[in-house]
Amino acid sequence: MKPILLLILVLLSGPVVFGGEVEEGNKALARRFYEEVWFKRNTAAVDELVAPTYIVHDTGERKNSMETADEQKKIAEFFWERGTMTGSIDYQIAEGDLVATRWQWHFKPDVWWMKVIGGEEHIPIINVFRFRDGKIVEVWNHRHDIDTGKANFIFLKGLALGLVPSIALLVLAFTLWRKLRKLRRAAPEPEIV
């Protein structure tokens, strides 16, 4: 009787152990993606870790769009060519084919314009990857950009959009006021009868 119960128990627990192994494997793949591409500048690892095309959920033009894996290389190289990147992984959570990773991105720019825009950056990021056949096929990107140079740039852009029209109107008003004043001085005074 005991061997039959033991056999039933093993058969019932088999998928749970297997599912945990898949999730742990996906977490290791996600960790490798960050360590190789973002922490070590090994962008060739993208070919091993990311599907040839994948879906990305990010901000702007990258919202719910299809990209080639080369786009990940371009993004990483954009920053590597302009500074030094490091980072650390805080934690990972996996469920089924999804892996959520909270990590810290540190960037120290070498180029003057990036130093002006924001200087050294530290951004906490949460990414969620969907894996299929050992490759990343979908990415959700959630950055805490509010405290970065990007937020400063958005503030300056808004400030400029508000100030430029105001200054233009002020210059126009001042020019018209001067013309009116000049016309009043040049006009003969009316005679009082």
Buried (B, 14 or more C-beta within 10 A) or exposed (E): EEEEEEEEEEEEEEEEEEEEEBBEBBBEBBBBBBBBBBBEBBBEBBEBBBBEEBBBBBEEEBEEEEBEBBBBBEBBEEBBEBBEBEBEBEEBEBEEBBBBBBBEBBBBBEEEEBBEBBEEBBBEBBBBBBBEEEBBBBBBBBBEBEEBBBEBBEEEEEEEEEEEEEEEEEEEEEEEEEEEEEEEEEEEEEEEE
